[in-house]
Amino acid sequence: MTLVEPLYAEILRRNRGEHEFHQAVREVLETLDPVLERRPELVDARIIERLCEPERQLIFRVPWMDDSGDIHVNRGFRVEFSSVLGPYKGGLRFHPSVNLGIVKFLGFEQIFKNALTGMPIGGGKGGSDFDPKGRSDAEIMRFCQSFMTELHRHIGEYTDVPAGDIGVGGREIGYLFGQYRRITNRHESGVLTGKGVTWGGSQARTEATGYGCVLFTAEMLRSRGESLDGQTVAVSGSGNVAIYAIEKAQQLGATVVTCSDSDGYVVDEKGIDLDLLKEIKEVRRGRIAEYAERRGAHARFVPGTGVWDVRCDAALPCATQNELTEEDARTLVRNGVKAVAEGANMPTTPEAVRVFQEAAVAFAPGKAANAGGVATSALEMQQNASRDSWTFAYTEERLAQIMRHIHDSCYTTAERYGAPGNYVVGANIAGFEMVADAMLAQGLI
Ligand code: GLU
């Protein structure tokens, strides 16, 4: 990171305390020296300085009333990072940990992830420090309505297209879309993605992030002459990404033995019973401790964060940032893990990534491995723009093609830059070059 070291120091100085943003920027910058050495015009045009400064950052008040009449005030965010390849695109996260640094890390990642999909979408992210846990449907609706009452003036199908992320799923997108429609008096389906399939949503969008992550893992294994069939897989998380990663891994013949939530993890030696997990998580919005109680003697619930102690051939971190530490990585390597793919955004700490790379484990960063979600959002936008709706099979095939394309462009870019098999280098450089070339072409903006 010689060429970019002074730039990084300046980013630290100007964005104090935003640790996750620093981490995300550093992780990209430290792979870019070979491109900048070959292409001095990118240095002269100050591409990195421009890319690391969001085009626009919005912070707003979100007041709402709970069921007992008490008033709460949350903070809303939308960071519109880059629109050079298309309208800002990225999810909304509702979680008490959300702050500007978290939204900027997610928005920054989103620029490169979205570029890698090959679809015409820019990068952005938003959310709130609102905690949906334990809130009634009516409270969630009032919060979403208040959030959209402010956000609506900043978004639009050609401007900025939010979607879900942690704490924002189909229910929340419904309430957000309803309020947007009411305020603007427009049924503008392309303004949000992740909608219900009867009112402009896409088939396979719900499944897409988890499915895509497993398809990417299968591609990595294929390039090493292996497959997922018959392998043991460990998954963390039990939200949308985890559930559909488990589903696709099972379809490809793997046995998935774990899932987790913030209380602990489940180990199920016979393989996760997905109907039971979906019933607990998607229908009842419950906790996974209940899964072990209802599943029988071969499943157990273990409190705490030890999910990576469970032996597996492939590990799919699908919970949240920095959940897989250096120590976890050492345990996984000791237990013979062959592939790790990030279903969540930046779940692996930089030290843990290094452990995997030194052990020659196939490691896929989130901006490549979890891009299937946003790619299918772009397919949803495409269907909305043409007032069409595609079948599940067709949409899933498009997703599979996109994941293969992302895999191959990361793979060949890594080779081209002298780092064969290094998907971090491949994803960062392939995404960066696409964005940088478009920025050069469009002038000093
Ligand atoms: N939140 C998802 C992500 O991290 C999806 C965003 C979208 O569909 O716009 O990529």
Residues whose N, C-alpha, C, O or C-beta is under 5 A from the ligand:
A	BS01	LIG	K89 G90 G91 V161 A163 G164 D165 N370 G373 V374 S377
